[in-house]
């Protein structure tokens, strides 16, 4: 009869140990799910930030190209106006000068 109480105690200890093991395994699974969710959110934020940065760079490059084109056109226009002014002032004397 002494074997029966020992068997009950061993079975109870194994049951408690298995329950604790199961509980810790579930807690570890929850932790892993939280970590994976955090990684997904971080990657999504990184992707979003990278895309926003690329858009800002593209806009800045386009603005720079537009400014360079505008400067080039203004320089050409200034050259045309200067050449035309130099060509036409000989034929139209300034006020006070005699032709």
C-alpha atoms as a printed R data frame, in Angstrom:
   type eleno elety resid chain resno      x       y       z
1  ATOM     1    CA   UNK     A     1  0.000   0.000   0.000
2  ATOM     2    CA   UNK     A     2  2.933   2.312   0.237
3  ATOM     3    CA   UNK     A     3  3.400   2.309  -3.526
4  ATOM     4    CA   UNK     A     4 -0.019   3.829  -4.205
5  ATOM     5    CA   UNK     A     5  0.524   7.178  -2.346
6  ATOM     6    CA   UNK     A     6  3.961   7.546  -3.950
7  ATOM     7    CA   UNK     A     7  2.438   6.947  -7.387
8  ATOM     8    CA   UNK     A     8 -0.254   9.541  -6.688
9  ATOM     9    CA   UNK     A     9  2.362  12.093  -5.552
10 ATOM    10    CA   UNK     A    10  4.549  11.372  -8.611
11 ATOM    11    CA   UNK     A    11  1.548  11.638 -10.927
12 ATOM    12    CA   UNK     A    12  0.473  14.895  -9.258
13 ATOM    13    CA   UNK     A    13  4.023  16.304  -9.571
14 ATOM    14    CA   UNK     A    14  4.181  15.303 -13.234
15 ATOM    15    CA   UNK     A    15  0.768  16.854 -13.849
16 ATOM    16    CA   UNK     A    16  1.773  20.112 -12.143
17 ATOM    17    CA   UNK     A    17  5.099  20.119 -14.021
18 ATOM    18    CA   UNK     A    18  3.336  19.531 -17.334
19 ATOM    19    CA   UNK     A    19  0.835  22.294 -16.533
20 ATOM    20    CA   UNK     A    20  3.621  24.743 -15.712
21 ATOM    21    CA   UNK     A    21  5.480  23.714 -18.848
22 ATOM    22    CA   UNK     A    22  2.364  24.190 -20.958
23 ATOM    23    CA   UNK     A    23  1.694  27.596 -19.365
24 ATOM    24    CA   UNK     A    24  5.310  28.745 -19.987
25 ATOM    25    CA   UNK     A    25  5.164  27.494 -23.577
26 ATOM    26    CA   UNK     A    26  1.998  29.511 -24.221
27 ATOM    27    CA   UNK     A    27  3.573  32.592 -22.614
28 ATOM    28    CA   UNK     A    28  6.609  32.150 -24.864
29 ATOM    29    CA   UNK     A    29  4.356  31.831 -27.925
30 ATOM    30    CA   UNK     A    30  2.550  35.060 -26.967
31 ATOM    31    CA   UNK     A    31  5.884  36.807 -26.539
32 ATOM    32    CA   UNK     A    32  7.065  35.596 -29.947
33 ATOM    33    CA   UNK     A    33  3.814  36.801 -31.555
34 ATOM    34    CA   UNK     A    34  4.271  40.231 -29.957
35 ATOM    35    CA   UNK     A    35  7.868  40.408 -31.160
36 ATOM    36    CA   UNK     A    36  6.845  39.446 -34.700
37 ATOM    37    CA   UNK     A    37  4.103  42.068 -34.686
38 ATOM    38    CA   UNK     A    38  6.626  44.657 -33.505
39 ATOM    39    CA   UNK     A    39  9.004  43.683 -36.308
40 ATOM    40    CA   UNK     A    40  6.202  43.937 -38.892
41 ATOM    41    CA   UNK     A    41  5.216  47.384 -37.630
42 ATOM    42    CA   UNK     A    42  8.831  48.538 -37.622
43 ATOM    43    CA   UNK     A    43  9.399  47.273 -41.157
44 ATOM    44    CA   UNK     A    44  6.183  48.927 -42.335
45 ATOM    45    CA   UNK     A    45  7.215  52.225 -40.756
46 ATOM    46    CA   UNK     A    46 10.664  51.934 -42.325
47 ATOM    47    CA   UNK     A    47  9.134  51.242 -45.738
48 ATOM    48    CA   UNK     A    48  6.747  54.193 -45.352
49 ATOM    49    CA   UNK     A    49  9.576  56.513 -44.264
50 ATOM    50    CA   UNK     A    50 11.807  55.337 -47.113
51 ATOM    51    CA   UNK     A    51  9.074  55.976 -49.667
52 ATOM    52    CA   UNK     A    52  8.411  59.431 -48.209
53 ATOM    53    CA   UNK     A    53 12.135  60.211 -48.336
54 ATOM    54    CA   UNK     A    54 12.325  59.081 -51.970
55 ATOM    55    CA   UNK     A    55  9.344  61.286 -52.851
56 ATOM    56    CA   UNK     A    56 10.983  64.285 -51.167
57 ATOM    57    CA   UNK     A    57 14.254  63.653 -53.010
58 ATOM    58    CA   UNK     A    58 12.462  63.320 -56.354
59 ATOM    59    CA   UNK     A    59 10.598  66.579 -55.700
60 ATOM    60    CA   UNK     A    60 13.828  68.363 -54.731
61 ATOM    61    CA   UNK     A    61 15.615  67.090 -57.844
62 ATOM    62    CA   UNK     A    62 12.698  68.177 -60.053
63 ATOM    63    CA   UNK     A    63 12.689  71.599 -58.397
64 ATOM    64    CA   UNK     A    64 16.451  71.921 -58.907
65 ATOM    65    CA   UNK     A    65 16.139  70.979 -62.581
66 ATOM    66    CA   UNK     A    66 13.323  73.493 -63.046
67 ATOM    67    CA   UNK     A    67 15.438  76.210 -61.401
68 ATOM    68    CA   UNK     A    68 18.396  75.362 -63.641
69 ATOM    69    CA   UNK     A    69 16.167  75.497 -66.733
70 ATOM    70    CA   UNK     A    70 14.690  78.818 -65.591
71 ATOM    71    CA   UNK     A    71 18.177  80.249 -65.029
72 ATOM    72    CA   UNK     A    72 19.320  79.042 -68.435
73 ATOM    73    CA   UNK     A    73 16.252  80.573 -70.129
74 ATOM    74    CA   UNK     A    74 16.728  83.862 -68.277
75 ATOM    75    CA   UNK     A    75 20.392  83.956 -69.315
76 ATOM    76    CA   UNK     A    76 19.464  83.335 -72.949
77 ATOM    77    CA   UNK     A    77 16.724  85.963 -72.788
78 ATOM    78    CA   UNK     A    78 19.138  88.448 -71.244
79 ATOM    79    CA   UNK     A    79 21.644  87.788 -74.022
80 ATOM    80    CA   UNK     A    80 18.958  88.318 -76.656
81 ATOM    81    CA   UNK     A    81 17.763  91.542 -75.033
82 ATOM    82    CA   UNK     A    82 21.334  92.825 -74.620
83 ATOM    83    CA   UNK     A    83 22.168  92.038 -78.251
84 ATOM    84    CA   UNK     A    84 18.972  93.664 -79.485
85 ATOM    85    CA   UNK     A    85 19.527  96.695 -77.284
86 ATOM    86    CA   UNK     A    86 23.071  97.064 -78.581
87 ATOM    87    CA   UNK     A    87 21.851  96.752 -82.157
88 ATOM    88    CA   UNK     A    88 18.980  99.239 -81.886
89 ATOM    89    CA   UNK     A    89 20.494 102.048 -79.777
90 ATOM    90    CA   UNK     A    90 22.734 103.149 -82.644
91 ATOM    91    CA   UNK     A    91 19.731 103.982 -84.759
92 ATOM    92    CA   UNK     A    92 17.755 105.743 -82.024
93 ATOM    93    CA   UNK     A    93 19.787 108.419 -80.333
94 ATOM    94    CA   UNK     A    94 19.060 109.268 -76.744
95 ATOM    95    CA   UNK     A    95 17.108 112.350 -75.824
96 ATOM    96    CA   UNK     A    96 19.147 115.504 -76.164
97 ATOM    97    CA   UNK     A    97 21.456 114.128 -78.832
98 ATOM    98    CA   UNK     A    98 21.258 115.308 -82.380
99 ATOM    99    CA   UNK     A    99 20.804 112.810 -85.104
